[in-house]
Amino acid sequence: MELTFLILAALAALVVFFLIRGQMGGGRMRCNRCDGTGQVNERWPDPKEPGGWHIVEGTCPKCKGKGTI
């Protein structure tokens, strides 16, 4: 009886914790490559080709366009 109460209390505490966490918007980190927008527009020099550039435009490859990690 006492063990059942402890298990139910722990389960209830976990449910409350995740509900509060979801309401506050925590738990999901914003993507630092696209700053949470899901879109990127980047250019950086290509050392293998003189005057060449690596270009990334469109959907963020890190978060797949979700904006969160």
PyMOL Python script that loads the backbone (N, CA, C, O; Angstrom):
from pymol import cmd

cmd.read_pdbstr("""\
ATOM      1  N   MET A   1       0.828  -1.196   0.000  1.00  0.00           N
ATOM      2  CA  MET A   1       0.000   0.000   0.000  1.00  0.00           C
ATOM      3  C   MET A   1       0.874   1.261   0.000  1.00  0.00           C
ATOM      4  O   MET A   1       0.641   2.193  -0.771  1.00  0.00           O
ATOM      5  N   GLU A   2       1.869   1.270   0.869  1.00  0.00           N
ATOM      6  CA  GLU A   2       2.738   2.437   0.957  1.00  0.00           C
ATOM      7  C   GLU A   2       3.602   2.578  -0.301  1.00  0.00           C
ATOM      8  O   GLU A   2       3.838   3.696  -0.762  1.00  0.00           O
ATOM      9  N   LEU A   3       4.072   1.471  -0.856  1.00  0.00           N
ATOM     10  CA  LEU A   3       4.880   1.492  -2.074  1.00  0.00           C
ATOM     11  C   LEU A   3       4.060   1.996  -3.258  1.00  0.00           C
ATOM     12  O   LEU A   3       4.562   2.754  -4.088  1.00  0.00           O
ATOM     13  N   THR A   4       2.821   1.582  -3.331  1.00  0.00           N
ATOM     14  CA  THR A   4       1.930   2.030  -4.409  1.00  0.00           C
ATOM     15  C   THR A   4       1.730   3.542  -4.333  1.00  0.00           C
ATOM     16  O   THR A   4       1.731   4.224  -5.358  1.00  0.00           O
ATOM     17  N   PHE A   5       1.559   4.060  -3.129  1.00  0.00           N
ATOM     18  CA  PHE A   5       1.390   5.507  -2.950  1.00  0.00           C
ATOM     19  C   PHE A   5       2.637   6.257  -3.403  1.00  0.00           C
ATOM     20  O   PHE A   5       2.522   7.295  -4.054  1.00  0.00           O
ATOM     21  N   LEU A   6       3.814   5.760  -3.078  1.00  0.00           N
ATOM     22  CA  LEU A   6       5.060   6.417  -3.482  1.00  0.00           C
ATOM     23  C   LEU A   6       5.222   6.415  -5.006  1.00  0.00           C
ATOM     24  O   LEU A   6       5.655   7.406  -5.594  1.00  0.00           O
ATOM     25  N   ILE A   7       4.875   5.307  -5.626  1.00  0.00           N
ATOM     26  CA  ILE A   7       4.975   5.221  -7.083  1.00  0.00           C
ATOM     27  C   ILE A   7       3.997   6.185  -7.742  1.00  0.00           C
ATOM     28  O   ILE A   7       4.360   6.872  -8.697  1.00  0.00           O
ATOM     29  N   LEU A   8       2.776   6.247  -7.254  1.00  0.00           N
ATOM     30  CA  LEU A   8       1.784   7.171  -7.810  1.00  0.00           C
ATOM     31  C   LEU A   8       2.188   8.630  -7.591  1.00  0.00           C
ATOM     32  O   LEU A   8       1.991   9.468  -8.470  1.00  0.00           O
ATOM     33  N   ALA A   9       2.751   8.932  -6.423  1.00  0.00           N
ATOM     34  CA  ALA A   9       3.191  10.297  -6.134  1.00  0.00           C
ATOM     35  C   ALA A   9       4.338  10.696  -7.075  1.00  0.00           C
ATOM     36  O   ALA A   9       4.359  11.819  -7.577  1.00  0.00           O
ATOM     37  N   ALA A  10       5.283   9.792  -7.313  1.00  0.00           N
ATOM     38  CA  ALA A  10       6.394  10.078  -8.210  1.00  0.00           C
ATOM     39  C   ALA A  10       5.893  10.271  -9.643  1.00  0.00           C
ATOM     40  O   ALA A  10       6.362  11.165 -10.348  1.00  0.00           O
ATOM     41  N   LEU A  11       4.964   9.454 -10.067  1.00  0.00           N
ATOM     42  CA  LEU A  11       4.386   9.581 -11.399  1.00  0.00           C
ATOM     43  C   LEU A  11       3.655  10.914 -11.559  1.00  0.00           C
ATOM     44  O   LEU A  11       3.781  11.575 -12.589  1.00  0.00           O
ATOM     45  N   ALA A  12       2.898  11.302 -10.548  1.00  0.00           N
ATOM     46  CA  ALA A  12       2.177  12.580 -10.586  1.00  0.00           C
ATOM     47  C   ALA A  12       3.157  13.750 -10.634  1.00  0.00           C
ATOM     48  O   ALA A  12       2.917  14.736 -11.332  1.00  0.00           O
ATOM     49  N   ALA A  13       4.264  13.641  -9.889  1.00  0.00           N
ATOM     50  CA  ALA A  13       5.271  14.707  -9.893  1.00  0.00           C
ATOM     51  C   ALA A  13       5.910  14.842 -11.268  1.00  0.00           C
ATOM     52  O   ALA A  13       6.163  15.957 -11.722  1.00  0.00           O
ATOM     53  N   LEU A  14       6.172  13.728 -11.935  1.00  0.00           N
ATOM     54  CA  LEU A  14       6.737  13.779 -13.280  1.00  0.00           C
ATOM     55  C   LEU A  14       5.773  14.412 -14.271  1.00  0.00           C
ATOM     56  O   LEU A  14       6.180  15.215 -15.111  1.00  0.00           O
ATOM     57  N   VAL A  15       4.512  14.059 -14.179  1.00  0.00           N
ATOM     58  CA  VAL A  15       3.505  14.635 -15.077  1.00  0.00           C
ATOM     59  C   VAL A  15       3.412  16.138 -14.869  1.00  0.00           C
ATOM     60  O   VAL A  15       3.367  16.890 -15.842  1.00  0.00           O
ATOM     61  N   VAL A  16       3.381  16.586 -13.627  1.00  0.00           N
ATOM     62  CA  VAL A  16       3.308  18.020 -13.338  1.00  0.00           C
ATOM     63  C   VAL A  16       4.559  18.721 -13.857  1.00  0.00           C
ATOM     64  O   VAL A  16       4.467  19.803 -14.437  1.00  0.00           O
ATOM     65  N   PHE A  17       5.722  18.117 -13.656  1.00  0.00           N
ATOM     66  CA  PHE A  17       6.975  18.706 -14.124  1.00  0.00           C
ATOM     67  C   PHE A  17       6.947  18.925 -15.632  1.00  0.00           C
ATOM     68  O   PHE A  17       7.286  20.011 -16.100  1.00  0.00           O
ATOM     69  N   PHE A  18       6.550  17.914 -16.399  1.00  0.00           N
ATOM     70  CA  PHE A  18       6.541  18.046 -17.854  1.00  0.00           C
ATOM     71  C   PHE A  18       5.451  18.997 -18.337  1.00  0.00           C
ATOM     72  O   PHE A  18       5.638  19.668 -19.352  1.00  0.00           O
ATOM     73  N   LEU A  19       4.335  19.072 -17.649  1.00  0.00           N
ATOM     74  CA  LEU A  19       3.290  20.030 -18.031  1.00  0.00           C
ATOM     75  C   LEU A  19       3.760  21.463 -17.823  1.00  0.00           C
ATOM     76  O   LEU A  19       3.555  22.315 -18.687  1.00  0.00           O
ATOM     77  N   ILE A  20       4.385  21.733 -16.689  1.00  0.00           N
ATOM     78  CA  ILE A  20       4.882  23.083 -16.406  1.00  0.00           C
ATOM     79  C   ILE A  20       5.997  23.439 -17.383  1.00  0.00           C
ATOM     80  O   ILE A  20       6.057  24.565 -17.879  1.00  0.00           O
ATOM     81  N   ARG A  21       6.869  22.493 -17.656  1.00  0.00           N
ATOM     82  CA  ARG A  21       7.971  22.732 -18.583  1.00  0.00           C
ATOM     83  C   ARG A  21       7.447  23.040 -19.986  1.00  0.00           C
ATOM     84  O   ARG A  21       7.985  23.910 -20.671  1.00  0.00           O
ATOM     85  N   GLY A  22       6.419  22.345 -20.411  1.00  0.00           N
ATOM     86  CA  GLY A  22       5.826  22.597 -21.723  1.00  0.00           C
ATOM     87  C   GLY A  22       5.151  23.953 -21.807  1.00  0.00           C
ATOM     88  O   GLY A  22       5.196  24.600 -22.854  1.00  0.00           O
ATOM     89  N   GLN A  23       4.526  24.396 -20.723  1.00  0.00           N
ATOM     90  CA  GLN A  23       3.865  25.695 -20.708  1.00  0.00           C
ATOM     91  C   GLN A  23       4.867  26.841 -20.758  1.00  0.00           C
ATOM     92  O   GLN A  23       4.584  27.895 -21.326  1.00  0.00           O
ATOM     93  N   MET A  24       6.031  26.633 -20.165  1.00  0.00           N
ATOM     94  CA  MET A  24       7.040  27.691 -20.122  1.00  0.00           C
ATOM     95  C   MET A  24       7.863  27.744 -21.406  1.00  0.00           C
ATOM     96  O   MET A  24       8.648  28.673 -21.595  1.00  0.00           O
ATOM     97  N   GLY A  25       7.696  26.767 -22.284  1.00  0.00           N
ATOM     98  CA  GLY A  25       8.422  26.778 -23.541  1.00  0.00           C
ATOM     99  C   GLY A  25       9.840  26.272 -23.430  1.00  0.00           C
ATOM    100  O   GLY A  25      10.629  26.463 -24.356  1.00  0.00           O
ATOM    101  N   GLY A  26      10.185  25.650 -22.355  1.00  0.00           N
ATOM    102  CA  GLY A  26      11.543  25.149 -22.177  1.00  0.00           C
ATOM    103  C   GLY A  26      11.724  23.785 -22.805  1.00  0.00           C
ATOM    104  O   GLY A  26      10.771  23.164 -23.276  1.00  0.00           O
ATOM    105  N   GLY A  27      12.958  23.335 -22.802  1.00  0.00           N
ATOM    106  CA  GLY A  27      13.231  21.996 -23.253  1.00  0.00           C
ATOM    107  C   GLY A  27      13.737  21.893 -24.673  1.00  0.00           C
ATOM    108  O   GLY A  27      14.440  20.936 -24.997  1.00  0.00           O
ATOM    109  N   ARG A  28      13.414  22.824 -25.519  1.00  0.00           N
ATOM    110  CA  ARG A  28      13.886  22.774 -26.903  1.00  0.00           C
ATOM    111  C   ARG A  28      14.786  23.976 -27.133  1.00  0.00           C
ATOM    112  O   ARG A  28      14.372  25.124 -26.967  1.00  0.00           O
ATOM    113  N   MET A  29      15.997  23.700 -27.509  1.00  0.00           N
ATOM    114  CA  MET A  29      16.960  24.770 -27.738  1.00  0.00           C
ATOM    115  C   MET A  29      16.804  25.342 -29.146  1.00  0.00           C
ATOM    116  O   MET A  29      16.554  24.611 -30.104  1.00  0.00           O
ATOM    117  N   ARG A  30      16.956  26.648 -29.249  1.00  0.00           N
ATOM    118  CA  ARG A  30      16.888  27.312 -30.541  1.00  0.00           C
ATOM    119  C   ARG A  30      18.154  26.998 -31.334  1.00  0.00           C
ATOM    120  O   ARG A  30      19.256  26.993 -30.784  1.00  0.00           O
ATOM    121  N   CYS A  31      17.992  26.742 -32.599  1.00  0.00           N
ATOM    122  CA  CYS A  31      19.129  26.435 -33.482  1.00  0.00           C
ATOM    123  C   CYS A  31      20.050  27.656 -33.558  1.00  0.00           C
ATOM    124  O   CYS A  31      19.593  28.773 -33.802  1.00  0.00           O
ATOM    125  N   ASN A  32      21.344  27.433 -33.349  1.00  0.00           N
ATOM    126  CA  ASN A  32      22.264  28.569 -33.365  1.00  0.00           C
ATOM    127  C   ASN A  32      22.806  28.865 -34.770  1.00  0.00           C
ATOM    128  O   ASN A  32      23.500  29.863 -34.964  1.00  0.00           O
ATOM    129  N   ARG A  33      22.503  28.025 -35.727  1.00  0.00           N
ATOM    130  CA  ARG A  33      22.946  28.308 -37.102  1.00  0.00           C
ATOM    131  C   ARG A  33      21.968  29.229 -37.816  1.00  0.00           C
ATOM    132  O   ARG A  33      22.388  30.133 -38.539  1.00  0.00           O
ATOM    133  N   CYS A  34      20.673  29.013 -37.624  1.00  0.00           N
ATOM    134  CA  CYS A  34      19.674  29.852 -38.308  1.00  0.00           C
ATOM    135  C   CYS A  34      18.968  30.804 -37.340  1.00  0.00           C
ATOM    136  O   CYS A  34      18.059  31.527 -37.749  1.00  0.00           O
ATOM    137  N   ASP A  35      19.364  30.820 -36.082  1.00  0.00           N
ATOM    138  CA  ASP A  35      18.756  31.666 -35.038  1.00  0.00           C
ATOM    139  C   ASP A  35      17.262  31.418 -34.882  1.00  0.00           C
ATOM    140  O   ASP A  35      16.504  32.331 -34.556  1.00  0.00           O
ATOM    141  N   GLY A  36      16.846  30.180 -35.114  1.00  0.00           N
ATOM    142  CA  GLY A  36      15.458  29.800 -34.898  1.00  0.00           C
ATOM    143  C   GLY A  36      14.524  30.088 -36.058  1.00  0.00           C
ATOM    144  O   GLY A  36      13.324  29.834 -35.948  1.00  0.00           O
ATOM    145  N   THR A  37      15.026  30.606 -37.158  1.00  0.00           N
ATOM    146  CA  THR A  37      14.151  30.927 -38.292  1.00  0.00           C
ATOM    147  C   THR A  37      13.919  29.732 -39.208  1.00  0.00           C
ATOM    148  O   THR A  37      12.896  29.661 -39.889  1.00  0.00           O
ATOM    149  N   GLY A  38      14.865  28.789 -39.228  1.00  0.00           N
ATOM    150  CA  GLY A  38      14.749  27.642 -40.115  1.00  0.00           C
ATOM    151  C   GLY A  38      15.310  27.890 -41.502  1.00  0.00           C
ATOM    152  O   GLY A  38      15.373  26.968 -42.315  1.00  0.00           O
ATOM    153  N   GLN A  39      15.723  29.129 -41.791  1.00  0.00           N
ATOM    154  CA  GLN A  39      16.265  29.495 -43.104  1.00  0.00           C
ATOM    155  C   GLN A  39      17.683  30.027 -42.945  1.00  0.00           C
ATOM    156  O   GLN A  39      17.979  30.735 -41.983  1.00  0.00           O
ATOM    157  N   VAL A  40      18.566  29.686 -43.897  1.00  0.00           N
ATOM    158  CA  VAL A  40      19.940  30.182 -43.877  1.00  0.00           C
ATOM    159  C   VAL A  40      20.296  30.791 -45.227  1.00  0.00           C
ATOM    160  O   VAL A  40      19.729  30.431 -46.259  1.00  0.00           O
ATOM    161  N   ASN A  41      21.236  31.709 -45.197  1.00  0.00           N
ATOM    162  CA  ASN A  41      21.795  32.324 -46.396  1.00  0.00           C
ATOM    163  C   ASN A  41      23.261  32.601 -46.060  1.00  0.00           C
ATOM    164  O   ASN A  41      23.601  33.666 -45.546  1.00  0.00           O
ATOM    165  N   GLU A  42      24.126  31.622 -46.361  1.00  0.00           N
ATOM    166  CA  GLU A  42      25.522  31.712 -45.952  1.00  0.00           C
ATOM    167  C   GLU A  42      26.460  31.556 -47.133  1.00  0.00           C
ATOM    168  O   GLU A  42      26.179  30.834 -48.090  1.00  0.00           O
ATOM    169  N   ARG A  43      27.588  32.258 -47.038  1.00  0.00           N
ATOM    170  CA  ARG A  43      28.683  32.121 -48.006  1.00  0.00           C
ATOM    171  C   ARG A  43      29.984  32.179 -47.224  1.00  0.00           C
ATOM    172  O   ARG A  43      30.152  33.021 -46.341  1.00  0.00           O
ATOM    173  N   TRP A  44      30.907  31.277 -47.555  1.00  0.00           N
ATOM    174  CA  TRP A  44      32.234  31.345 -46.967  1.00  0.00           C
ATOM    175  C   TRP A  44      33.240  30.868 -48.003  1.00  0.00           C
ATOM    176  O   TRP A  44      32.899  30.057 -48.865  1.00  0.00           O
ATOM    177  N   PRO A  45      34.481  31.359 -47.934  1.00  0.00           N
ATOM    178  CA  PRO A  45      35.480  31.047 -48.965  1.00  0.00           C
ATOM    179  C   PRO A  45      35.821  29.557 -49.024  1.00  0.00           C
ATOM    180  O   PRO A  45      35.886  28.871 -48.004  1.00  0.00           O
ATOM    181  N   ASP A  46      36.034  29.089 -50.235  1.00  0.00           N
ATOM    182  CA  ASP A  46      36.471  27.713 -50.466  1.00  0.00           C
ATOM    183  C   ASP A  46      37.986  27.728 -50.644  1.00  0.00           C
ATOM    184  O   ASP A  46      38.474  28.271 -51.635  1.00  0.00           O
ATOM    185  N   PRO A  47      38.746  27.147 -49.708  1.00  0.00           N
ATOM    186  CA  PRO A  47      40.210  27.220 -49.811  1.00  0.00           C
ATOM    187  C   PRO A  47      40.782  26.406 -50.979  1.00  0.00           C
ATOM    188  O   PRO A  47      41.921  26.635 -51.385  1.00  0.00           O
ATOM    189  N   LYS A  48      40.012  25.465 -51.521  1.00  0.00           N
ATOM    190  CA  LYS A  48      40.515  24.630 -52.612  1.00  0.00           C
ATOM    191  C   LYS A  48      40.458  25.331 -53.960  1.00  0.00           C
ATOM    192  O   LYS A  48      41.225  25.003 -54.864  1.00  0.00           O
ATOM    193  N   GLU A  49      39.549  26.299 -54.101  1.00  0.00           N
ATOM    194  CA  GLU A  49      39.395  27.015 -55.364  1.00  0.00           C
ATOM    195  C   GLU A  49      39.650  28.501 -55.148  1.00  0.00           C
ATOM    196  O   GLU A  49      38.986  29.123 -54.319  1.00  0.00           O
ATOM    197  N   PRO A  50      40.583  29.071 -55.865  1.00  0.00           N
ATOM    198  CA  PRO A  50      40.794  30.520 -55.743  1.00  0.00           C
ATOM    199  C   PRO A  50      39.561  31.277 -56.240  1.00  0.00           C
ATOM    200  O   PRO A  50      39.102  31.072 -57.364  1.00  0.00           O
ATOM    201  N   GLY A  51      39.048  32.130 -55.405  1.00  0.00           N
ATOM    202  CA  GLY A  51      37.854  32.898 -55.771  1.00  0.00           C
ATOM    203  C   GLY A  51      36.566  32.103 -55.676  1.00  0.00           C
ATOM    204  O   GLY A  51      35.504  32.611 -56.036  1.00  0.00           O
ATOM    205  N   GLY A  52      36.633  30.868 -55.200  1.00  0.00           N
ATOM    206  CA  GLY A  52      35.431  30.035 -55.076  1.00  0.00           C
ATOM    207  C   GLY A  52      34.754  30.203 -53.723  1.00  0.00           C
ATOM    208  O   GLY A  52      35.388  30.588 -52.741  1.00  0.00           O
ATOM    209  N   TRP A  53      33.475  29.913 -53.688  1.00  0.00           N
ATOM    210  CA  TRP A  53      32.693  30.069 -52.463  1.00  0.00           C
ATOM    211  C   TRP A  53      31.841  28.832 -52.216  1.00  0.00           C
ATOM    212  O   TRP A  53      31.343  28.199 -53.147  1.00  0.00           O
ATOM    213  N   HIS A  54      31.687  28.501 -50.923  1.00  0.00           N
ATOM    214  CA  HIS A  54      30.663  27.544 -50.499  1.00  0.00           C
ATOM    215  C   HIS A  54      29.397  28.362 -50.270  1.00  0.00           C
ATOM    216  O   HIS A  54      29.448  29.398 -49.606  1.00  0.00           O
ATOM    217  N   ILE A  55      28.279  27.923 -50.798  1.00  0.00           N
ATOM    218  CA  ILE A  55      27.029  28.669 -50.652  1.00  0.00           C
ATOM    219  C   ILE A  55      25.960  27.737 -50.093  1.00  0.00           C
ATOM    220  O   ILE A  55      25.736  26.641 -50.608  1.00  0.00           O
ATOM    221  N   VAL A  56      25.304  28.198 -49.022  1.00  0.00           N
ATOM    222  CA  VAL A  56      24.170  27.475 -48.451  1.00  0.00           C
ATOM    223  C   VAL A  56      23.004  28.450 -48.383  1.00  0.00           C
ATOM    224  O   VAL A  56      23.087  29.472 -47.701  1.00  0.00           O
ATOM    225  N   GLU A  57      21.926  28.143 -49.078  1.00  0.00           N
ATOM    226  CA  GLU A  57      20.730  28.989 -49.067  1.00  0.00           C
ATOM    227  C   GLU A  57      19.502  28.112 -48.895  1.00  0.00           C
ATOM    228  O   GLU A  57      19.458  26.984 -49.384  1.00  0.00           O
ATOM    229  N   GLY A  58      18.518  28.632 -48.205  1.00  0.00           N
ATOM    230  CA  GLY A  58      17.261  27.901 -48.043  1.00  0.00           C
ATOM    231  C   GLY A  58      17.125  27.287 -46.652  1.00  0.00           C
ATOM    232  O   GLY A  58      17.425  27.933 -45.648  1.00  0.00           O
ATOM    233  N   THR A  59      16.676  26.053 -46.601  1.00  0.00           N
ATOM    234  CA  THR A  59      16.394  25.364 -45.343  1.00  0.00           C
ATOM    235  C   THR A  59      17.682  25.078 -44.583  1.00  0.00           C
ATOM    236  O   THR A  59      18.667  24.625 -45.166  1.00  0.00           O
ATOM    237  N   CYS A  60      17.671  25.339 -43.300  1.00  0.00           N
ATOM    238  CA  CYS A  60      18.830  25.104 -42.444  1.00  0.00           C
ATOM    239  C   CYS A  60      19.163  23.603 -42.393  1.00  0.00           C
ATOM    240  O   CYS A  60      18.295  22.797 -42.059  1.00  0.00           O
ATOM    241  N   PRO A  61      20.396  23.222 -42.717  1.00  0.00           N
ATOM    242  CA  PRO A  61      20.755  21.804 -42.694  1.00  0.00           C
ATOM    243  C   PRO A  61      20.928  21.239 -41.281  1.00  0.00           C
ATOM    244  O   PRO A  61      20.889  20.024 -41.092  1.00  0.00           O
ATOM    245  N   LYS A  62      21.115  22.102 -40.303  1.00  0.00           N
ATOM    246  CA  LYS A  62      21.332  21.631 -38.937  1.00  0.00           C
ATOM    247  C   LYS A  62      20.030  21.203 -38.262  1.00  0.00           C
ATOM    248  O   LYS A  62      19.968  20.145 -37.638  1.00  0.00           O
ATOM    249  N   CYS A  63      18.988  22.032 -38.391  1.00  0.00           N
ATOM    250  CA  CYS A  63      17.710  21.733 -37.729  1.00  0.00           C
ATOM    251  C   CYS A  63      16.641  21.271 -38.714  1.00  0.00           C
ATOM    252  O   CYS A  63      15.508  21.008 -38.311  1.00  0.00           O
ATOM    253  N   LYS A  64      16.980  21.171 -39.985  1.00  0.00           N
ATOM    254  CA  LYS A  64      16.047  20.749 -41.048  1.00  0.00           C
ATOM    255  C   LYS A  64      14.847  21.687 -41.176  1.00  0.00           C
ATOM    256  O   LYS A  64      13.755  21.251 -41.540  1.00  0.00           O
ATOM    257  N   GLY A  65      15.048  22.980 -40.877  1.00  0.00           N
ATOM    258  CA  GLY A  65      13.993  23.976 -41.040  1.00  0.00           C
ATOM    259  C   GLY A  65      13.044  24.108 -39.855  1.00  0.00           C
ATOM    260  O   GLY A  65      12.100  24.896 -39.916  1.00  0.00           O
ATOM    261  N   LYS A  66      13.271  23.353 -38.773  1.00  0.00           N
ATOM    262  CA  LYS A  66      12.381  23.434 -37.607  1.00  0.00           C
ATOM    263  C   LYS A  66      12.685  24.629 -36.717  1.00  0.00           C
ATOM    264  O   LYS A  66      11.789  25.148 -36.051  1.00  0.00           O
ATOM    265  N   GLY A  67      13.934  25.072 -36.698  1.00  0.00           N
ATOM    266  CA  GLY A  67      14.322  26.203 -35.864  1.00  0.00           C
ATOM    267  C   GLY A  67      14.727  25.805 -34.460  1.00  0.00           C
ATOM    268  O   GLY A  67      15.224  26.636 -33.700  1.00  0.00           O
ATOM    269  N   THR A  68      14.521  24.545 -34.103  1.00  0.00           N
ATOM    270  CA  THR A  68      14.913  24.050 -32.778  1.00  0.00           C
ATOM    271  C   THR A  68      15.740  22.787 -32.932  1.00  0.00           C
ATOM    272  O   THR A  68      15.640  22.067 -33.925  1.00  0.00           O
ATOM    273  N   ILE A  69      16.548  22.544 -31.932  1.00  0.00           N
ATOM    274  CA  ILE A  69      17.400  21.349 -31.955  1.00  0.00           C
ATOM    275  C   ILE A  69      16.800  20.314 -31.017  1.00  0.00           C
ATOM    276  O   ILE A  69      17.348  19.222 -30.872  1.00  0.00           O
TER     277      ILE A  69
END
""", "prot")
cmd.dss("prot")
cmd.show_as("cartoon", "prot")
cmd.util.cbc("prot")
cmd.orient("prot")
